[in-house]
C-alpha cells in the first residue's frame, strides 16, 4: 500500500468501471489497442475470472484509491522470465483519475514487490511512441530508454514506434 493507492484483486462487481474505460477508444489505444465491444455478460465473466485467477508472478490487479477503495485503474505483469529474472508490466489509469500520481505509485509498489519479494532483477515496459504522457512518466521515474522499435505496433490507423524502457534492481535501489 502507498499513500494514494493500494493494489488489490479486481472484484466481480467492479466490471462496470472497466467497461466504462473500454468505451473510450483513445483510452484503450493508449493502454493496449481497441478491442471489439463486449457484452455485459462478457464483462461480468471477465471480472469473475480476474477475481478467481491464481495470480502468481503474472497478475492483473486493481489500482484502488487508498481512501475510498474505488478502482482508479489497473496494473499487470506479463512476459515473466524466471531464468533471466525479468518481467514486463503495463499500467492504465481511468481518464477521470489521471495525473494524480496513481500510476507512478502503483508502478513503485509493483517494483518493490517484484524486486524485494520475488527476486527479479529487471523490469521492462513498452510505451507507444505517440503517448507523451506515458513516455514522460517513465522518464520521470528513472527508467532508461533501452530502444525504439520503429513502426512495430499498429493502432489508430497507422504503424507506430514502440519505446522500450527498463530498470534494473540496482537502479531501483539507487533511486532512494
C-alpha distance (Angstrom), angle and dihedral (degrees) to the residues before:
residue distance angle dihedral
X1 . . .
X2 3.77 . .
X3 3.79 135.5 .
X4 3.82 94.2 -86.7
X5 3.79 106.2 19.8
X6 3.71 145.7 27.0
X7 3.77 124.7 -159.4
X8 3.76 117.1 -130.5
X9 3.78 142.6 151.4
X10 3.78 118.9 -71.0
X11 3.80 108.7 -106.2
X12 3.83 120.9 -138.0
X13 3.80 93.8 -121.1
X14 3.83 91.2 58.0
X15 3.79 94.2 71.7
X16 3.82 90.9 109.7
X17 3.83 93.6 62.3
X18 3.80 90.2 56.2
X19 3.81 92.7 43.6
X20 3.79 90.0 52.0
X21 3.81 89.4 52.0
X22 3.80 90.2 51.9
X23 3.80 91.6 52.8
X24 3.80 89.1 74.0
X25 3.81 109.2 72.5
X26 3.81 92.8 -163.2
X27 3.81 90.9 56.2
X28 3.80 91.9 48.7
X29 3.80 90.2 47.4
X30 3.82 93.4 52.2
X31 3.80 92.3 52.4
X32 3.78 101.9 36.0
X33 3.78 123.8 -40.6
X34 3.76 138.8 -55.7
X35 3.79 110.4 -78.1
X36 3.80 127.4 -161.7
X37 3.81 115.6 -94.2
X38 3.78 116.1 -81.4
X39 3.80 126.7 -150.3
X40 3.79 124.3 -116.9
X41 3.80 87.0 -106.2
X42 3.81 89.0 52.7
X43 3.81 92.4 53.0
X44 3.79 91.3 45.7
X45 3.81 90.6 50.5
X46 3.82 91.3 47.5
X47 3.82 92.4 50.3
X48 3.82 90.9 47.0
X49 3.81 90.4 50.1
X50 3.81 90.8 50.3
X51 3.80 91.3 48.5
X52 3.81 92.1 51.6
X53 3.79 98.1 37.7
X54 3.80 119.7 120.6
X55 3.79 97.2 -124.0
X56 3.81 105.1 -160.3
X57 3.81 113.0 158.3
X58 3.82 92.6 -38.3
X59 3.76 104.3 67.8
X60 3.77 141.5 156.7
X61 3.80 112.9 -152.0
X62 3.77 137.0 178.5
X63 3.78 116.4 -114.7
X64 3.80 101.5 -139.4
X65 3.79 129.1 -168.8
X66 3.80 104.9 -109.9
X67 3.82 93.8 -135.7
X68 3.81 100.9 43.7
X69 3.85 102.0 22.0
X70 3.82 86.0 -134.8
X71 3.82 113.2 147.3
X72 3.81 111.2 -111.1
X73 3.80 95.9 176.0
X74 3.77 142.4 -46.3
X75 3.78 141.3 -97.6
X76 3.77 128.4 -157.8
X77 3.76 140.5 -177.6
X78 3.79 124.3 -143.0
X79 3.79 143.8 158.6
X80 3.80 89.7 47.4
X81 3.80 112.1 -173.7
X82 3.80 109.7 -170.7
X83 3.81 93.2 -177.7
X84 3.80 93.9 56.7
X85 3.82 93.4 31.0
X86 3.80 92.7 -126.6
X87 3.79 131.4 134.8
X88 3.80 135.0 175.9
X89 3.76 126.0 -143.3
X90 3.76 140.2 -167.9
X91 3.78 130.3 -160.3
X92 3.79 133.9 -167.1
X93 3.79 129.8 -177.7
X94 3.79 123.6 -162.3
X95 3.81 111.7 -106.9
X96 3.81 95.9 -113.3
X97 3.80 90.7 51.4
X98 3.80 99.7 47.6
X99 3.82 124.0 118.9
X100 3.80 94.7 30.0
X101 3.80 99.2 104.2
X102 3.80 95.8 -101.3
X103 3.82 96.0 123.3
X104 3.80 95.9 47.6
X105 3.79 92.4 48.2
X106 3.81 92.6 47.0
X107 3.81 90.9 50.1
X108 3.82 90.9 51.3
X109 3.82 91.7 49.5
X110 3.81 90.7 52.2
X111 3.80 91.0 46.8
X112 3.80 92.3 50.7
X113 3.78 89.8 50.5
X114 3.80 98.6 43.5
X115 3.81 94.6 42.6
X116 3.79 98.9 35.8
X117 3.80 103.2 35.0
X118 3.81 106.3 22.4
X119 3.84 98.3 37.8
X120 3.80 97.5 -126.2
X121 3.79 115.1 157.8
X122 3.81 102.1 -159.1
X123 3.78 141.0 27.3
X124 3.78 126.2 -162.6
X125 3.78 137.4 -169.8
X126 3.77 134.3 -170.1
X127 3.81 115.8 -142.2
X128 3.77 126.3 -171.2
X129 3.78 109.6 -113.1
X130 3.81 91.4 -130.0
X131 3.83 94.3 56.2
X132 3.81 104.0 91.5
X133 3.82 93.6 174.0
X134 3.80 93.1 57.6
X135 3.81 92.9 40.7
X136 3.81 89.6 52.9
X137 3.80 92.6 45.5
X138 3.80 92.9 55.3
X139 3.78 92.9 45.8
X140 3.81 91.1 49.3
X141 3.80 90.7 51.6
X142 3.80 91.6 55.7
X143 3.79 99.8 -104.7
X144 3.79 116.9 154.4
X145 3.78 118.1 -127.8
X146 3.79 101.1 -126.1
X147 3.73 99.4 179.0
X148 3.75 150.2 -31.0
X149 3.77 120.3 -122.6
X150 3.76 102.6 -151.8
X151 3.80 116.3 -132.5
X152 3.80 90.0 -14.8
X153 3.81 98.1 141.0
X154 3.76 132.7 48.4
X155 3.76 121.2 -146.3
X156 3.76 140.4 126.9
X157 3.79 89.4 31.5
X158 3.78 98.8 -58.2
X159 3.79 145.7 66.1
X160 3.78 113.2 -96.5
X161 3.78 139.4 -176.6
X162 3.78 123.3 -95.7
X163 3.80 113.2 -145.1
X164 3.80 114.5 -152.0
X165 3.79 117.7 -147.3
X166 3.78 126.3 -173.3
X167 3.78 140.7 -179.1
X168 3.79 127.4 -171.8
X169 3.78 124.3 -145.9
X170 3.82 89.4 -109.9
X171 3.80 91.6 53.3
X172 3.81 88.9 48.7
X173 3.79 92.8 51.0
X174 3.81 91.1 48.4
X175 3.82 90.6 57.5
X176 3.79 91.4 73.0
